């Protein structure tokens, strides 16, 4: 199991189990932080972004559902799992609604815990890759919007009429000077235009209509 120092927060009130999980996961190379109470778990989980959080359902103060809710409000991409021996249908529905990735039934063996952690790591990688692609797409759209705006400014400043036509003879772009040169009051993007200009092109064309 590779993790590249995956950061995991364990919120568990039972000291023996808490320390045992810590030792097990540190041997696997994970970076572990512990919280004994819900208050401490909320403080840690909303101050630092962890890759994975394992939350005990029953804690001395807040329950694991409230800790989950608070963490997800600040860091929605943190993969959170609820560990409990007394899961009910209602708590399962609520945890899922708030974004819990899985339930880890107690008691669990080291192998079962590592299996759940491995699945959570895979989910975290998918989330981060998706976020990276989304950010790159947004950056490209911003670049395109900037270039389009700059191109529109340049085209509108051209005195000659400019008409861009696709292979079907439909208008892709035109400027105001084009209307004047063709002696037309209005045009629409997508409108068939070849019958209104003095010559025809079968391929996509940029037609310059010299100003008079």
N, C-alpha and C positions, 0 to 999 in steps of 0.2 A: 504494500500500500504506500503510494507516494503522496506527500501532502505539502511539500515546500513550506514547512512551518505554518501550517493551518492553525489559526487562532480559535480556540474553543473555550467557551464559558460554561462551567458546570454549576448549576444552582441546585444545591441538595443539602437538606438539613441533617441528614444522618452522617456523622463524621466518618465512620468506618467506610461506608460506601463512597463518600466524597473523596477521601484520600486514596481509596483503592482504584477508583476510576482515574484519578490524576496520575498515579504511578503507572497504570497500564498504558494510558495514552501517551505519556511522556516517553515511555520505552519505544513507542511507535514513531516518535519524532514530532509529536504535536506540541504546540505551545498552549499550556493550560492555565486558566485562572479560575479560582473557586469563589463561590459565595454561599454562605450558610443560610441566609434569610432572603425573602423576596425583596426587601428594601435595598439590600446590598446588591442583589442581582439586577434590579432596575437601575441603580446608580452606575454599575459597571457597564451594563448592556446598552445604556443610552449615552454614555460618555465615549466609549470606544466601539468601533465597528468590529464585531467578531464574525468569523466565517460561519461558525456553528454555535448554537446554544442548546444545551441539554437542560431542561427545566423540570424539576420535580413538581408534580401537581399539587401536593399538599405541603405547605410551608408554614412556619410558625406565625407569620404575619399575613402577607399577601399570598394568594395561591398562584400556581404556575400560569394560569390563564391570564391573570392581570399582569404578570411579568412579561408574558408573551405579547400582550397588547401594547404595553409601554415600549418595548424594544422595537416592535414592528412599526410603531408610529415614527420613530427616529431613523431606524435602519431597516427599511422594508426588504432589503436583499439578504439579510442574515437568515440562514436556514435554522429554524427552531424546531426541536422535537420535544414532546412531553413524555416524561418517564413516570409511570405510576402503576400501582397494583390494583387500583380501584376506579378505573375509567368507567364512566357512565355514558349512555348514548347522548345525553344533553351536553356533557362537557366535551365529548368528541366532536359534536357538531359545532359548538362554539369555538373550540380550538382550530378546527379546520377553517371556519369562517374568518378567523383572525390571521390565518396564514401559516398554521403549524404544518410542517412537512410530514411528520409521522408520529406515531405513538410507540414508545419503547416499553413493553410490559415488564414489570418487576415480578419476581427476581429474574435477572438475566445473567447469562454466562459471559465471560470475556469474549468468546467468539461471536455471540449474538450482538454484543455492544459494538465490536469492531465492524461487523457487517452493517449495522445501522449507521455508523460513522462513515463508512465507505460510501454508502448510498447518499448520505448528506453531502459528502465532498463532491460527488458527481453532480448533484443538484446545484451546489454552489458554483462549480465551474461553468455549468450551462447558463446560470443566471449572469455571471460576469461576462461570458462570451456574448450573450445576447445584449447586455448593456453596452459593451464595446462596439458591437455592430450598429446599435441604435445611435450611439454618439457619432460614429463615423458617418452614418447616413445623414444625420442632422447637420453635421459640418459640411458635407457635400451639398446639401440642399441650400445652406446659407451661402456657400460659394457660388452656386448656380444662380441664386436670387440676386446676389451682388453683381455677377457678370451680366445677367439679364437686364438689371436696372441700368448698368453702365452702357450696355449696348443700345437700350432704348433711348437713352439720353443722346448718344452719338447719332443714331438714326434720325431722331426727331430734329436734330440740328442740320441735317443735310437738306440743301435747297432742292436738289433733284428729287423726283418722285421715285420711291422705292417700293417694289411689289415682289413678294416672295410667294411663289406658286409651287404646289406639289405636283406629282406625276399625274394626278387626276384633273389638273387645272383648277384646283381649289385654293383659295387664298389662305396662306399661312401667316403672313404679316404684311402690313402696308403702313405708310406714313401719310401725313396730311397733304404733302405736296403731290402725292400720287393722285389724290382726288381732284386736285386742281388741274393737273396735266391731262387727266382723262375726262375732265369736265363732268364729273359725277358727284352727286351730293353725299352719297354714303356707300360704304361697303361693309361686309361682314366677314369675319374669319370663317372659313369653311365654304364660302360662296363660290360657285363656279364663275370664272372670270374671263376665260379665253375668248368668249364672244364679244367682250367689251374692249379688248386691246387690239392693236393693229397687226399683231403677228402671234403665232401659236408655238408653244414648246411642248413636246411630249414628256420630257424628263423634268425632274425638279429644277426650277429655275429661279434666279434672282434677276429681275427685270428692272433696269434703270431707265426712268423716263426723264430725259433732260429737261431742266427748267427752261421756260421760254422768257 
